């Protein structure tokens, strides 16, 4: 059994913090932690950056050099690149598919005939069921031949059924390809650096490569900090560093679960003071907080009979990538309440929609990942975070309640 005393813990963290503070002082001169991709790590933003680099008419000024490097990476370097080809596009609607409101992250047609669709899935982004069929159907009708590229952060990420079976069939037909940030995108960026003639753009590409090396759901960790902690743990006498590091690793999920549970309780209390008895407010059970495809915190009007709810969920099983919206509880379909999404977009910002959600959006970046130090501090302190999350539910109620009531009355 691994044990450790309070004195050992105190000394360990005091000395480690001293080392981190010293590294921070050195950063005043070297700025080793600075990287623009700390703030550009969201899925949509990364897609926009990749799209820009793949555009022969992009502001990088390197013509089709980066696109040629990419075509080689995906085994399509035989394709011609023509001047009258449409520019690469982000968020293209799947208008030729049975679910026309889905959006492909990046679509490009280098020779004006063959289409390449890229589904960008960094660590924090969840896969939407049925996307392989919808995206491939759209690309098949859009162009004379296509390749659907699946881009997760790491090659170890696999698709779930039924998308996995469809992808396997398309792969045998050379219409589906899985690449990853850690391998193929890194190789592509390094090739772009070699082909780039502009120092300013090359510097940007190198920052992108540094980000890919250590990409995390909230940006990037400092390689210097990681090395400092690793060396500190390793250099402790006997097994002290390993014992403490192991215990901290084992305790971390319980720390996250405890903070999340306490915050849920406070949010439930806040909403009960705002919503009347017509509403049911349901917390995620503590045992399910860190489970895959966990339940969401939700508020639902009793007269909706469980058909709709305002919900706060996580795209990741470790309380990461929080999003909120109007879920169609137990009633997934491609039929939507008229004008509801338009009203929500107008009142709370343009966001997503699928057969499970009438409208959904990620929460503000500072509150997205409940497993990171900065967000945990905010949730533990409660006041500011409570105001933010309570306001989301209150705004959803103000906009959506009359429309859902009307739809239920008419059904």
Backbone torsions as a table, in degrees:
resi	resn	phi	psi	omega
1	UNK	NA	131.5	-179.1
2	UNK	-87.0	122.5	179.1
3	UNK	-128.3	158.9	179.4
4	UNK	-154.2	144.0	-177.8
5	UNK	-89.5	162.3	176.4
6	UNK	-61.2	-36.0	-179.9
7	UNK	-65.3	-43.1	178.3
8	UNK	-61.7	-43.9	179.2
9	UNK	-62.4	-45.6	-178.7
10	UNK	-60.1	-46.4	179.7
11	UNK	-64.6	-43.2	-178.7
12	UNK	-58.0	-51.8	-176.0
13	UNK	-73.7	-31.7	177.1
14	UNK	-62.9	-47.8	-178.6
15	UNK	-68.2	-37.9	179.0
16	UNK	-66.3	-42.7	178.0
17	UNK	-62.3	-36.4	177.6
18	UNK	-61.5	-42.1	177.9
19	UNK	-64.4	-40.6	178.4
20	UNK	-67.0	-38.6	177.5
21	UNK	-63.4	-39.7	178.6
22	UNK	-65.5	-39.3	177.6
23	UNK	-64.2	-37.1	178.7
24	UNK	-65.0	-37.3	177.8
25	UNK	-64.5	-40.5	178.5
26	UNK	-64.3	-28.1	-179.7
27	UNK	-66.1	-18.8	177.7
28	UNK	-61.1	-27.7	179.1
29	UNK	-97.4	-39.6	-172.4
30	UNK	-100.6	-23.7	-179.5
31	UNK	52.1	43.4	-177.8
32	UNK	-64.4	-27.0	-178.3
33	UNK	-81.2	-13.7	-173.9
34	UNK	-74.1	127.8	174.3
35	UNK	-158.0	126.8	-174.6
36	UNK	-59.7	-24.8	-176.2
37	UNK	-74.3	-7.3	169.4
38	UNK	-57.2	-33.9	-175.5
39	UNK	-103.8	-1.5	-176.5
40	UNK	-117.6	29.9	-168.8
41	UNK	-93.3	0.4	179.7
42	UNK	-72.0	151.7	-175.6
43	UNK	-54.4	-48.9	-176.6
44	UNK	-63.7	-40.0	-179.6
45	UNK	-67.2	-42.5	177.2
46	UNK	-61.9	-38.9	177.3
47	UNK	-62.4	-40.9	179.5
48	UNK	-64.0	-38.3	178.8
49	UNK	-66.6	-46.0	179.1
50	UNK	-62.2	-43.8	178.5
51	UNK	-57.8	-43.8	-179.1
52	UNK	-63.1	-41.0	179.4
53	UNK	-67.8	-30.3	-179.7
54	UNK	-82.3	-7.5	-177.6
55	UNK	-86.5	115.1	177.6
56	UNK	-58.9	-22.0	178.1
57	UNK	-101.9	18.0	-178.1
58	UNK	-71.1	166.2	-176.4
59	UNK	-69.8	-7.8	176.9
60	UNK	-67.2	-21.3	175.1
61	UNK	73.2	13.5	-176.5
62	UNK	-101.6	14.0	178.2
63	UNK	61.7	-137.8	-176.6
64	UNK	-93.4	13.6	-175.9
65	UNK	-60.0	-45.2	-177.4
66	UNK	-70.3	-37.2	178.2
67	UNK	-64.2	-41.0	178.6
68	UNK	-62.3	-40.2	177.6
69	UNK	-62.4	-39.5	-179.8
70	UNK	-68.6	-44.1	179.6
71	UNK	-58.3	-35.1	177.2
72	UNK	-66.9	-39.5	-179.6
73	UNK	-62.1	-37.4	-177.0
74	UNK	-99.1	18.2	174.6
75	UNK	62.8	35.1	178.4
76	UNK	-124.5	27.8	-177.1
77	UNK	-70.9	-3.4	174.3
78	UNK	-79.7	-15.0	-179.1
79	UNK	-69.1	140.8	173.1
80	UNK	-78.0	154.7	173.8
81	UNK	-115.6	112.4	-174.1
82	UNK	-105.2	152.6	-174.6
83	UNK	-70.5	-30.5	-176.9
84	UNK	-91.4	13.0	177.9
85	UNK	-68.3	146.1	175.9
86	UNK	-63.2	147.7	180.0
87	UNK	-70.6	146.9	176.3
88	UNK	-52.7	146.1	-172.4
89	UNK	-131.4	141.0	173.6
90	UNK	-98.6	149.5	172.4
91	UNK	58.1	49.7	178.2
92	UNK	-81.0	128.4	179.2
93	UNK	-67.6	144.4	179.2
94	UNK	-84.9	61.9	-171.2
95	UNK	-67.3	-19.4	178.9
96	UNK	-95.4	3.1	-179.8
97	UNK	-99.7	169.6	179.4
98	UNK	-69.0	-21.7	174.0
99	UNK	-113.2	85.8	-169.7
100	UNK	-74.2	-5.7	-177.0
101	UNK	-97.2	0.9	173.6
102	UNK	-74.7	160.0	-176.9
103	UNK	-132.2	130.3	176.6
104	UNK	-84.5	133.8	-173.3
105	UNK	-58.6	-47.6	-179.0
106	UNK	-141.8	134.3	173.8
107	UNK	-130.0	131.2	176.0
108	UNK	-136.8	150.4	-179.4
109	UNK	-135.8	81.1	-171.6
110	UNK	-58.6	-38.0	-177.8
111	UNK	-104.1	12.4	178.8
112	UNK	72.2	5.2	-179.4
113	UNK	-127.9	-56.7	-179.1
114	UNK	-78.2	137.2	-178.7
115	UNK	-112.0	140.5	173.6
116	UNK	-119.7	120.0	175.8
117	UNK	-108.4	133.2	-178.0
118	UNK	-116.8	121.9	173.9
119	UNK	-99.0	105.9	-173.5
120	UNK	-89.3	116.3	-176.7
121	UNK	-131.5	80.6	172.6
122	UNK	-60.6	178.3	-174.0
123	UNK	-52.7	-37.5	-170.2
124	UNK	-88.9	-14.3	-172.1
125	UNK	-87.6	129.7	-178.9
126	UNK	-87.6	149.3	175.3
127	UNK	-78.8	142.4	176.4
128	UNK	-97.4	127.8	-177.0
129	UNK	-55.0	132.9	175.7
130	UNK	85.5	5.5	-174.5
131	UNK	-68.0	-33.6	-177.7
132	UNK	-62.2	-43.9	178.8
133	UNK	-64.1	-47.8	-177.0
134	UNK	-65.5	-43.1	-178.6
135	UNK	-67.8	-42.5	-179.0
136	UNK	-69.0	-37.7	176.3
137	UNK	-60.5	-42.7	179.7
138	UNK	-64.5	-48.0	-178.1
139	UNK	-65.3	-34.6	-179.6
140	UNK	-63.0	-37.3	-179.4
141	UNK	-86.8	-19.4	-178.0
142	UNK	-76.7	-35.0	-167.2
143	UNK	-141.2	170.6	175.1
144	UNK	-90.8	76.0	-176.0
145	UNK	102.5	147.7	-177.4
146	UNK	-156.6	164.1	169.8
147	UNK	-135.6	125.1	175.8
148	UNK	-98.3	118.1	-175.9
149	UNK	-104.9	125.0	176.7
150	UNK	-99.9	122.9	-172.5
151	UNK	-122.4	82.2	171.1
152	UNK	-84.5	170.7	179.0
153	UNK	-65.3	-39.1	-174.9
154	UNK	-130.9	144.1	-177.0
155	UNK	-64.3	-16.0	-178.7
156	UNK	-74.6	-11.8	-179.5
157	UNK	-77.5	128.5	-177.6
158	UNK	-116.8	157.3	178.9
159	UNK	-81.3	154.8	174.6
160	UNK	-93.3	163.1	175.0
161	UNK	-71.5	144.0	4.9
162	UNK	-89.4	-2.5	-178.5
163	UNK	-61.5	-34.3	-178.3
164	UNK	-61.7	-43.8	-178.8
165	UNK	-66.4	-40.8	178.4
166	UNK	-65.1	-42.7	179.8
167	UNK	-63.4	-39.7	179.0
168	UNK	-61.7	-41.6	179.4
169	UNK	-66.0	-45.0	179.8
170	UNK	-65.0	-34.7	178.8
171	UNK	-64.1	-38.7	177.2
172	UNK	-64.6	-26.3	178.4
173	UNK	-92.4	7.5	-179.3
174	UNK	60.6	37.1	179.1
175	UNK	-117.1	1.0	-179.6
176	UNK	-139.8	137.6	-179.9
177	UNK	-145.4	129.2	174.5
178	UNK	-99.8	125.3	172.5
179	UNK	-123.9	178.1	-178.8
180	UNK	-141.1	158.0	174.3
181	UNK	-61.9	-43.8	-172.1
182	UNK	-66.6	-25.0	-178.6
183	UNK	-113.7	-76.3	-171.2
184	UNK	-66.7	-42.5	-179.9
185	UNK	-68.0	-37.9	175.3
186	UNK	-62.3	-44.0	177.9
187	UNK	-61.4	-40.2	179.6
188	UNK	-63.7	-46.2	-179.2
189	UNK	-63.6	-37.8	177.2
190	UNK	-66.1	-38.2	175.9
191	UNK	-65.8	-37.7	177.4
192	UNK	-63.0	-40.0	177.7
193	UNK	-59.1	-41.9	-179.8
194	UNK	-65.7	-36.2	-176.4
195	UNK	-84.9	-14.3	-173.1
196	UNK	-77.7	136.4	179.3
197	UNK	-103.0	-4.5	-175.1
198	UNK	-109.6	121.5	-178.4
199	UNK	-59.5	-39.6	-177.3
200	UNK	-63.3	-43.8	179.0
201	UNK	-69.3	-38.7	179.5
202	UNK	-62.0	-38.0	176.9
203	UNK	-63.1	-40.6	177.3
204	UNK	-62.7	-44.2	179.6
205	UNK	-62.1	-39.0	179.3
206	UNK	-66.1	-38.0	174.6
207	UNK	-62.7	-39.6	178.1
208	UNK	-62.2	-43.2	178.5
209	UNK	-62.0	-43.7	178.2
210	UNK	-60.2	-39.5	178.6
211	UNK	-64.1	-45.8	-178.8
212	UNK	-59.8	-35.4	-178.8
213	UNK	-61.7	-32.5	-174.5
214	UNK	-132.1	24.3	-173.0
215	UNK	-58.5	136.5	178.1
216	UNK	-133.5	170.6	-173.9
217	UNK	-66.0	-19.8	-179.0
218	UNK	-113.9	16.9	179.2
219	UNK	129.2	-124.0	178.4
220	UNK	-142.1	145.8	174.6
221	UNK	-83.4	155.4	175.9
222	UNK	-77.8	124.8	176.8
223	UNK	-61.0	-33.6	179.7
224	UNK	-66.0	-41.8	178.3
225	UNK	-64.9	-43.0	179.4
226	UNK	-60.4	-44.5	-179.8
227	UNK	-65.2	-39.5	-179.9
228	UNK	-62.3	-46.4	-179.8
229	UNK	-64.7	-44.3	-179.3
230	UNK	-58.7	-46.6	-178.3
231	UNK	-67.7	-37.6	-180.0
232	UNK	-64.0	-45.3	178.7
233	UNK	-62.1	-45.6	-176.4
234	UNK	-66.0	-32.7	-172.3
235	UNK	-90.0	0.9	176.9
236	UNK	-67.7	150.1	-179.3
237	UNK	-63.8	141.3	178.8
238	UNK	51.4	-128.1	-175.8
239	UNK	-105.7	13.5	-174.3
240	UNK	-56.3	-51.6	-176.9
241	UNK	-62.7	-40.7	-178.8
242	UNK	-67.1	-40.4	-179.9
243	UNK	-62.4	-47.1	-176.8
244	UNK	-68.6	-43.7	179.5
245	UNK	-61.1	-40.3	179.5
246	UNK	-64.8	-44.7	-179.8
247	UNK	-64.2	-40.1	177.8
248	UNK	-63.5	-43.7	178.4
249	UNK	-59.3	-44.1	-178.7
250	UNK	-68.2	-33.4	-177.7
251	UNK	-79.6	-20.9	-171.7
252	UNK	-57.8	-45.9	178.2
253	UNK	-57.9	-36.7	178.8
254	UNK	-70.2	-33.1	175.1
255	UNK	-63.0	-48.2	179.7
256	UNK	-61.6	-46.5	-178.8
257	UNK	-60.9	-41.8	-179.1
258	UNK	-65.3	-45.0	179.3
259	UNK	-64.8	-44.0	-179.5
260	UNK	-63.5	-40.6	179.8
261	UNK	-64.6	-45.3	178.7
262	UNK	-62.1	-39.4	-179.1
263	UNK	-69.4	-39.5	176.1
264	UNK	-57.2	-43.9	-179.3
265	UNK	-61.7	-42.0	179.1
266	UNK	-67.1	-38.7	178.9
267	UNK	-67.6	-39.6	176.5
268	UNK	-59.9	-45.8	179.4
269	UNK	-61.4	-42.3	179.8
270	UNK	-62.8	-45.0	-177.6
271	UNK	-69.8	-34.3	178.1
272	UNK	-63.8	-28.8	177.4
273	UNK	-77.2	-17.3	-178.5
274	UNK	-100.4	-35.7	-177.3
275	UNK	-97.8	149.9	-177.9
276	UNK	-87.6	-172.7	-174.3
277	UNK	-70.8	-7.9	177.4
278	UNK	-72.0	-9.3	-173.0
279	UNK	-107.9	141.0	170.9
280	UNK	-104.0	126.2	178.7
281	UNK	-115.4	123.8	-172.0
282	UNK	-123.2	126.3	176.3
283	UNK	-88.8	159.2	171.8
284	UNK	-77.1	127.7	177.2
285	UNK	-57.6	143.4	-178.7
286	UNK	-54.1	-38.0	-177.3
287	UNK	-66.9	-19.0	-176.4
288	UNK	-103.8	-0.4	-172.6
289	UNK	-62.2	-36.0	-177.2
290	UNK	-109.1	19.1	-177.6
291	UNK	-89.1	149.9	175.6
292	UNK	-58.9	140.6	179.2
293	UNK	51.6	45.4	-177.5
294	UNK	-66.7	161.1	176.6
295	UNK	-68.2	163.6	179.1
296	UNK	-107.5	154.3	168.4
297	UNK	-70.1	130.9	-173.6
298	UNK	-147.3	156.1	174.7
299	UNK	-128.3	125.5	-177.1
300	UNK	-137.4	137.8	178.8
301	UNK	-75.7	136.6	-174.4
302	UNK	-59.4	-37.6	-177.5
303	UNK	-69.4	-12.0	176.1
304	UNK	-78.6	-9.5	173.7
305	UNK	52.8	40.4	176.4
306	UNK	74.6	9.9	-177.7
307	UNK	-83.2	-28.9	-178.7
308	UNK	-139.0	154.5	176.5
309	UNK	-157.6	149.4	167.8
310	UNK	-86.2	126.4	-168.5
311	UNK	-136.0	148.2	172.6
312	UNK	-118.9	118.7	-174.5
313	UNK	-131.2	176.4	176.2
314	UNK	-124.3	134.8	176.5
315	UNK	-77.0	-17.9	178.9
316	UNK	-116.3	149.4	-175.4
317	UNK	-74.9	-9.3	-178.5
318	UNK	-102.8	36.3	-179.4
319	UNK	60.2	38.7	179.8
320	UNK	-119.7	155.9	178.0
321	UNK	61.9	61.1	-178.5
322	UNK	-70.5	138.9	174.1
323	UNK	-141.1	162.8	-177.0
324	UNK	-138.9	164.6	177.6
325	UNK	163.5	-160.3	-177.2
326	UNK	-111.5	106.2	-175.1
327	UNK	-94.2	144.9	175.9
328	UNK	-93.7	87.0	-173.3
329	UNK	-61.5	120.6	174.0
330	UNK	64.3	13.4	-175.5
331	UNK	-140.5	53.0	179.8
332	UNK	-65.6	132.7	178.5
333	UNK	-163.4	167.9	177.2
334	UNK	-94.2	14.0	176.4
335	UNK	-100.8	131.5	-174.6
336	UNK	-124.2	156.0	176.9
337	UNK	-68.7	123.8	-177.5
338	UNK	-54.7	133.3	173.9
339	UNK	69.4	-3.0	-177.7
340	UNK	-64.7	-49.3	-179.5
341	UNK	-62.7	-40.8	179.7
342	UNK	-60.5	-42.2	179.3
343	UNK	-67.5	-40.4	178.5
344	UNK	-66.6	-42.3	177.4
345	UNK	-59.3	-41.3	-179.1
346	UNK	-67.1	-39.1	-174.7
347	UNK	-90.0	-26.4	-174.3
348	UNK	-130.4	3.8	178.2
349	UNK	102.8	145.3	-179.4
350	UNK	-59.9	135.5	-175.8
351	UNK	-149.5	-166.4	-173.0
352	UNK	-94.8	169.5	177.4
353	UNK	-154.4	138.7	172.2
354	UNK	-151.9	-176.2	-172.3
355	UNK	-66.7	-13.0	177.7
356	UNK	-99.9	-19.2	-173.9
357	UNK	-132.4	127.6	173.4
358	UNK	-66.9	-35.1	-179.5
359	UNK	-163.4	137.5	176.5
360	UNK	-151.1	154.5	179.6
361	UNK	-153.9	150.1	173.3
362	UNK	-70.8	148.3	176.6
363	UNK	-73.6	170.5	178.9
364	UNK	-55.3	144.2	-173.7
365	UNK	-51.5	-39.3	-175.9
366	UNK	-67.3	-15.0	-179.3
367	UNK	-116.4	8.6	-172.3
368	UNK	-72.9	-40.2	-171.7
369	UNK	-113.1	103.8	-174.8
370	UNK	-80.5	10.1	179.2
371	UNK	-113.5	16.6	-179.1
372	UNK	-116.3	151.2	-173.3
373	UNK	-55.6	-47.2	-176.6
374	UNK	-61.1	-43.4	-179.9
375	UNK	-71.5	-38.9	178.9
376	UNK	-60.3	-38.4	177.1
377	UNK	-61.5	-44.3	-179.7
378	UNK	-64.0	-41.4	179.5
379	UNK	-68.4	-36.8	179.1
380	UNK	-67.4	-39.6	179.2
381	UNK	-73.5	-25.5	170.0
382	UNK	72.8	-54.0	-164.7
383	UNK	-49.1	-59.3	-177.3
384	UNK	-64.4	-43.1	-179.3
385	UNK	-65.9	-39.0	178.0
386	UNK	-61.7	-43.2	178.4
387	UNK	-59.7	-42.6	-177.6
388	UNK	-65.1	-53.4	-174.8
389	UNK	-70.4	-37.5	176.7
390	UNK	-62.1	-38.3	-179.5
391	UNK	-65.1	-32.6	177.2
392	UNK	-62.0	-46.5	-179.5
393	UNK	-67.3	-38.6	179.6
394	UNK	-66.3	-39.2	178.1
395	UNK	-67.9	-41.3	176.9
396	UNK	-60.7	-41.5	179.9
397	UNK	-63.8	-45.0	-177.5
398	UNK	-59.1	-42.0	-175.9
399	UNK	-84.5	-45.8	-166.9
400	UNK	-92.6	-27.6	-174.9
401	UNK	-55.1	-48.8	-179.7
402	UNK	-62.2	-37.2	-178.8
403	UNK	-71.0	-38.6	177.9
404	UNK	-69.2	-41.8	176.7
405	UNK	-57.0	-43.7	-179.0
406	UNK	-65.3	-41.6	-180.0
407	UNK	-66.2	-39.3	178.8
408	UNK	-68.2	-38.0	179.5
409	UNK	-66.1	-33.6	-177.4
410	UNK	-82.3	-14.9	-175.8
411	UNK	-85.0	NA	NA
